[in-house]
Amino acid sequence: MGSVIWILNSYGVFLVIFLTILFLAYKKDQTLLFNCLTSLAVTLLVTVVLKELVDRPRPYELYEVVSAAGADYLPSFPSGHAALSFALATSVVLRRRVIGGVLLFLATIFSLGRVVALVHYPTDIAFGMLVGVSVALFVDRYKVQVSLKRKKRG
């Protein structure tokens, strides 16, 4: 049971992201797919830069205990898992309420699990959530749209 929790806590977010992207590609929802991918890329960039600037140690490092999510080599602040999961969930909830609501619920569960596993402080999660939601709203607000279809030749 412990290994299942470790896998979900470490990789569950990425599994949900992967499955959501596959679903959107299958549904051929190009605008939402593009918004999700753009939000995820920008969120990843912002969180990595902030992690390097703040360089906050993780709780398990300070308390000298073993984390339930394994070792992580990047600093703690902000939570990349929270930022990415909330960026995805926010992007989706703006266009598909039910699926987005499920993703918001999962993002919350994954984020709380990171605190319980001593990988993050609650402020890491809160700021990660703020980064993810803000980036997704920015991407949606400025409606960065592309047409992935080929133009017909006439």
PASEBA-1860 file (N, C-alpha, C; in nm, 3 decimals):
! residues 154
1> MGSVIWIL> 0.083/-0.120/0.000/0.000/0.000/0.000/0.086/0.126/0.000 ~ 0.198/0.120/0.073/0.287/0.236/0.081/0.345/0.274/-0.054 ~ 0.377/0.174/-0.136/0.435/0.204/-0.267/0.330/0.267/-0.360 ~ 0.203/0.229/-0.345/0.097/0.289/-0.426/0.081/0.436/-0.390 ~ 0.083/0.465/-0.261/0.072/0.605/-0.216/0.192/0.684/-0.266 ~ 0.311/0.627/-0.258/0.431/0.695/-0.306/0.421/0.727/-0.455 ~ 0.376/0.631/-0.534/0.363/0.650/-0.679/0.260/0.758/-0.709 ~ 0.143/0.751/-0.643/0.040/0.852/-0.667/0.085/0.991/-0.623
9> NSYGVFLV> 0.154/0.999/-0.511/0.199/1.127/-0.460/0.308/1.187/-0.549 ~ 0.392/1.103/-0.604/0.502/1.152/-0.688/0.461/1.173/-0.833 ~ 0.382/1.081/-0.888/0.355/1.083/-1.032/0.208/1.098/-1.070 ~ 0.118/1.100/-0.974/-0.025/1.108/-1.002/-0.062/1.231/-1.083 ~ -0.003/1.344/-1.049/-0.031/1.468/-1.122/0.005/1.453/-1.269 ~ 0.119/1.393/-1.296/0.164/1.380/-1.434/0.078/1.281/-1.512 ~ 0.028/1.179/-1.444/-0.064/1.085/-1.508/-0.194/1.156/-1.546 ~ -0.247/1.237/-1.456/-0.370/1.311/-1.484/-0.348/1.410/-1.598
17> IFLTILFL> -0.235/1.479/-1.599/-0.204/1.573/-1.707/-0.199/1.498/-1.841 ~ -0.129/1.387/-1.843/-0.115/1.307/-1.965/-0.251/1.260/-2.016 ~ -0.333/1.206/-1.927/-0.464/1.156/-1.967/-0.556/1.269/-2.015 ~ -0.547/1.384/-1.952/-0.629/1.499/-1.994/-0.588/1.547/-2.132 ~ -0.460/1.555/-2.157/-0.410/1.597/-2.289/-0.454/1.497/-2.396 ~ -0.445/1.368/-2.365/-0.492/1.266/-2.460/-0.641/1.282/-2.487 ~ -0.720/1.306/-2.383/-0.865/1.324/-2.398/-0.895/1.444/-2.486 ~ -0.828/1.555/-2.462/-0.854/1.677/-2.541/-0.810/1.657/-2.686
25> AYKKDQTL> -0.701/1.587/-2.707/-0.658/1.559/-2.845/-0.760/1.469/-2.914 ~ -0.812/1.370/-2.842/-0.913/1.280/-2.898/-1.040/1.357/-2.934 ~ -1.079/1.449/-2.848/-1.200/1.530/-2.871/-1.176/1.640/-2.975 ~ -1.053/1.657/-3.016/-1.015/1.757/-3.116/-1.054/1.899/-3.072 ~ -1.039/1.925/-2.942/-1.065/2.057/-2.887/-0.933/2.134/-2.890 ~ -0.901/2.186/-3.007/-0.769/2.245/-3.030/-0.742/2.369/-2.946 ~ -0.842/2.454/-2.929/-0.821/2.575/-2.852/-0.793/2.541/-2.706 ~ -0.872/2.453/-2.649/-0.851/2.414/-2.509/-0.719/2.338/-2.494
33> LFNCLTSL> -0.689/2.251/-2.587/-0.562/2.178/-2.584/-0.445/2.274/-2.587 ~ -0.450/2.372/-2.677/-0.343/2.472/-2.686/-0.333/2.553/-2.556 ~ -0.449/2.595/-2.501/-0.448/2.671/-2.375/-0.386/2.589/-2.262 ~ -0.421/2.462/-2.256/-0.365/2.375/-2.151/-0.214/2.360/-2.166 ~ -0.170/2.331/-2.286/-0.026/2.312/-2.308/0.051/2.441/-2.283 ~ -0.004/2.555/-2.327/0.062/2.684/-2.304/0.067/2.714/-2.154 ~ -0.045/2.693/-2.086/-0.049/2.718/-1.941/0.050/2.629/-1.867 ~ 0.057/2.503/-1.905/0.151/2.411/-1.840/0.296/2.452/-1.863
41> AVTLLVTV> 0.328/2.491/-1.986/0.466/2.530/-2.017/0.507/2.656/-1.942 ~ 0.422/2.756/-1.943/0.454/2.882/-1.875/0.460/2.860/-1.724 ~ 0.368/2.781/-1.671/0.367/2.751/-1.527/0.494/2.679/-1.486 ~ 0.537/2.584/-1.567/0.661/2.512/-1.538/0.779/2.607/-1.534 ~ 0.787/2.695/-1.631/0.896/2.792/-1.637/0.895/2.883/-1.513 ~ 0.779/2.937/-1.480/0.767/3.027/-1.365/0.805/2.956/-1.235 ~ 0.758/2.834/-1.216/0.787/2.765/-1.090/0.935/2.728/-1.078 ~ 0.997/2.687/-1.186/1.139/2.652/-1.180/1.223/2.776/-1.147
49> VLKELVDR> 1.190/2.889/-1.209/1.262/3.013/-1.180/1.243/3.053/-1.034 ~ 1.118/3.048/-0.986/1.091/3.084/-0.846/1.160/2.989/-0.749 ~ 1.162/2.860/-0.780/1.230/2.763/-0.694/1.378/2.798/-0.679 ~ 1.440/2.835/-0.789/1.583/2.869/-0.784/1.608/3.002/-0.711 ~ 1.517/3.097/-0.726/1.532/3.226/-0.660/1.511/3.216/-0.508 ~ 1.409/3.142/-0.467/1.375/3.134/-0.325/1.461/3.029/-0.253 ~ 1.485/2.916/-0.317/1.571/2.809/-0.266/1.534/2.765/-0.125 ~ 1.408/2.736/-0.104/1.357/2.694/0.027/1.373/2.543/0.044
57> PRPYELYE> 1.434/2.499/0.154/1.447/2.354/0.176/1.311/2.290/0.202 ~ 1.304/2.163/0.174/1.179/2.088/0.194/1.165/2.049/0.341 ~ 1.040/2.031/0.388/1.019/1.996/0.529/1.094/1.871/0.572 ~ 1.096/1.768/0.490/1.165/1.645/0.530/1.315/1.666/0.545 ~ 1.370/1.765/0.476/1.513/1.794/0.491/1.540/1.861/0.626 ~ 1.453/1.951/0.666/1.471/2.022/0.793/1.447/1.933/0.913 ~ 1.346/1.845/0.902/1.310/1.760/1.016/1.382/1.626/1.013 ~ 1.466/1.606/0.913/1.547/1.485/0.899/1.463/1.357/0.911
65> VVSAAGAD> 1.356/1.353/0.830/1.271/1.234/0.822/1.264/1.189/0.676 ~ 1.212/1.071/0.655/1.196/1.019/0.520/1.061/1.064/0.467 ~ 1.060/1.120/0.348/0.935/1.166/0.287/0.859/1.049/0.228 ~ 0.725/1.057/0.237/0.640/0.953/0.178/0.636/0.964/0.026 ~ 0.693/1.070/-0.029/0.694/1.087/-0.175/0.833/1.071/-0.232 ~ 0.927/1.030/-0.152/1.063/1.014/-0.202/1.137/1.146/-0.203 ~ 1.261/1.141/-0.244/1.344/1.261/-0.247/1.313/1.343/-0.371 ~ 1.319/1.472/-0.355/1.300/1.565/-0.465/1.421/1.657/-0.465
73> YLPSFPSG> 1.475/1.686/-0.579/1.602/1.757/-0.584/1.589/1.906/-0.610 ~ 1.469/1.953/-0.639/1.448/2.096/-0.654/1.401/2.153/-0.521 ~ 1.423/2.282/-0.499/1.373/2.344/-0.376/1.221/2.335/-0.364 ~ 1.170/2.367/-0.246/1.031/2.345/-0.211/0.933/2.449/-0.264 ~ 0.973/2.575/-0.267/0.880/2.685/-0.295/0.895/2.737/-0.437 ~ 0.783/2.748/-0.510/0.648/2.699/-0.486/0.635/2.554/-0.531 ~ 0.524/2.492/-0.497/0.501/2.354/-0.536/0.474/2.344/-0.686 ~ 0.561/2.274/-0.756/0.540/2.252/-0.899/0.420/2.163/-0.926
81> HAALSFAL> 0.399/2.061/-0.840/0.283/1.974/-0.856/0.153/2.054/-0.844 ~ 0.146/2.140/-0.743/0.025/2.221/-0.725/0.008/2.319/-0.840 ~ 0.116/2.384/-0.879/0.109/2.483/-0.987/0.061/2.419/-1.117 ~ 0.121/2.307/-1.154/0.084/2.241/-1.279/-0.058/2.185/-1.275 ~ -0.094/2.122/-1.163/-0.228/2.063/-1.157/-0.336/2.171/-1.156 ~ -0.313/2.282/-1.089/-0.413/2.390/-1.088/-0.413/2.467/-1.220 ~ -0.300/2.476/-1.288/-0.299/2.539/-1.422/-0.385/2.458/-1.518 ~ -0.367/2.327/-1.516/-0.446/2.240/-1.603/-0.594/2.247/-1.566
89> ATSVVLRR> -0.625/2.232/-1.437/-0.764/2.231/-1.393/-0.834/2.363/-1.426 ~ -0.765/2.474/-1.406/-0.825/2.605/-1.435/-0.849/2.621/-1.584 ~ -0.753/2.582/-1.666/-0.771/2.590/-1.811/-0.894/2.510/-1.855 ~ -0.909/2.391/-1.800/-1.019/2.305/-1.840/-1.153/2.354/-1.785 ~ -1.156/2.397/-1.658/-1.283/2.437/-1.598/-1.343/2.560/-1.668 ~ -1.260/2.640/-1.732/-1.311/2.757/-1.804/-1.389/2.718/-1.930 ~ -1.367/2.598/-1.982/-1.431/2.554/-2.106/-1.522/2.433/-2.087 ~ -1.486/2.347/-1.994/-1.561/2.224/-1.968/-1.576/2.209/-1.817
97> RVIGGVLL> -1.688/2.257/-1.766/-1.708/2.271/-1.621/-1.697/2.139/-1.544 ~ -1.761/2.035/-1.592/-1.765/1.909/-1.517/-1.625/1.846/-1.509 ~ -1.561/1.833/-1.623/-1.426/1.774/-1.625/-1.331/1.863/-1.545 ~ -1.343/1.994/-1.562/-1.259/2.087/-1.488/-1.282/2.077/-1.338 ~ -1.408/2.058/-1.297/-1.437/2.041/-1.154/-1.371/1.918/-1.097 ~ -1.373/1.810/-1.173/-1.305/1.687/-1.129/-1.155/1.713/-1.118 ~ -1.099/1.784/-1.215/-0.955/1.814/-1.211/-0.920/1.906/-1.095 ~ -1.007/2.001/-1.062/-0.983/2.087/-0.945/-0.982/2.005/-0.816
105> FLATIFSL> -1.075/1.910/-0.807/-1.079/1.821/-0.691/-0.949/1.740/-0.681 ~ -0.906/1.681/-0.793/-0.783/1.602/-0.793/-0.661/1.688/-0.761 ~ -0.658/1.811/-0.813/-0.546/1.902/-0.784/-0.539/1.930/-0.635 ~ -0.654/1.948/-0.572/-0.658/1.973/-0.428/-0.608/1.852/-0.350 ~ -0.654/1.733/-0.389/-0.612/1.609/-0.321/-0.462/1.587/-0.337 ~ -0.411/1.601/-0.460/-0.267/1.584/-0.483/-0.187/1.685/-0.402 ~ -0.233/1.808/-0.397/-0.161/1.913/-0.326/-0.157/1.887/-0.176 ~ -0.270/1.848/-0.120/-0.274/1.816/0.024/-0.185/1.696/0.055
113> GRVVALVH> -0.181/1.601/-0.037/-0.095/1.484/-0.019/0.051/1.522/-0.013 ~ 0.089/1.625/-0.084/0.229/1.670/-0.082/0.265/1.730/0.054 ~ 0.169/1.793/0.121/0.194/1.846/0.255/0.204/1.730/0.355 ~ 0.110/1.637/0.346/0.110/1.521/0.435/0.239/1.440/0.420 ~ 0.291/1.431/0.299/0.413/1.355/0.272/0.539/1.430/0.312 ~ 0.523/1.550/0.367/0.635/1.634/0.410/0.726/1.679/0.295 ~ 0.667/1.692/0.178/0.742/1.740/0.063/0.727/1.891/0.051 ~ 0.615/1.945/0.101/0.588/2.089/0.091/0.526/2.142/0.219
121> YPTDIAFG> 0.545/2.272/0.238/0.473/2.347/0.340/0.342/2.393/0.279 ~ 0.241/2.423/0.360/0.114/2.474/0.306/0.133/2.600/0.219 ~ 0.228/2.685/0.254/0.251/2.806/0.174/0.307/2.773/0.036 ~ 0.384/2.665/0.025/0.433/2.620/-0.106/0.315/2.584/-0.195 ~ 0.218/2.513/-0.137/0.099/2.470/-0.210/0.015/2.591/-0.249 ~ -0.007/2.681/-0.153/-0.091/2.798/-0.180/-0.031/2.884/-0.291 ~ 0.099/2.906/-0.287/0.161/2.988/-0.391/0.167/2.915/-0.523 ~ 0.189/2.783/-0.520/0.185/2.704/-0.643/0.047/2.711/-0.708
129> MLVGVSVA> -0.057/2.701/-0.624/-0.193/2.714/-0.675/-0.214/2.851/-0.737 ~ -0.167/2.955/-0.669/-0.180/3.092/-0.720/-0.110/3.108/-0.855 ~ 0.009/3.053/-0.868/0.083/3.061/-0.994/0.007/2.989/-1.105 ~ -0.036/2.866/-1.080/-0.106/2.788/-1.182/-0.236/2.852/-1.228 ~ -0.317/2.896/-1.132/-0.444/2.959/-1.166/-0.420/3.091/-1.241 ~ -0.325/3.170/-1.194/-0.297/3.300/-1.259/-0.250/3.284/-1.403 ~ -0.161/3.189/-1.425/-0.111/3.167/-1.561/-0.224/3.120/-1.651 ~ -0.306/3.026/-1.604/-0.418/2.975/-1.685/-0.518/3.086/-1.718
137> LFVDRYKV> -0.548/3.171/-1.621/-0.640/3.282/-1.646/-0.580/3.382/-1.744 ~ -0.451/3.407/-1.733/-0.382/3.497/-1.825/-0.388/3.443/-1.968 ~ -0.356/3.315/-1.983/-0.360/3.252/-2.116/-0.501/3.259/-2.173 ~ -0.600/3.229/-2.091/-0.739/3.233/-2.139/-0.783/3.376/-2.169 ~ -0.744/3.469/-2.086/-0.787/3.610/-2.101/-0.737/3.669/-2.233 ~ -0.615/3.639/-2.266/-0.558/3.697/-2.387/-0.578/3.609/-2.509 ~ -0.656/3.504/-2.490/-0.704/3.419/-2.598/-0.598/3.394/-2.706 ~ -0.489/3.339/-2.661/-0.382/3.303/-2.753/-0.435/3.185/-2.833
145> QVSLKRKK> -0.476/3.210/-2.954/-0.536/3.104/-3.034/-0.453/3.078/-3.159 ~ -0.450/2.954/-3.196/-0.384/2.914/-3.318/-0.477/2.823/-3.396 ~ -0.457/2.819/-3.521/-0.533/2.726/-3.603/-0.438/2.613/-3.643 ~ -0.470/2.495/-3.597/-0.386/2.381/-3.629/-0.430/2.310/-3.756 ~ -0.538/2.358/-3.814/-0.586/2.300/-3.938/-0.515/2.365/-4.056 ~ -0.499/2.289/-4.159/-0.440/2.342/-4.280/-0.546/2.420/-4.357 ~ -0.503/2.530/-4.415/-0.596/2.610/-4.494/-0.622/2.539/-4.626 ~ -0.745/2.549/-4.669/-0.782/2.487/-4.796/-0.728/2.571/-4.910
153> RG> -0.679/2.503/-5.008/-0.629/2.573/-5.128/-0.745/2.583/-5.227 ~ -0.762/2.699/-5.280/-0.878/2.717/-5.367/-0.850/2.748/-5.504
END
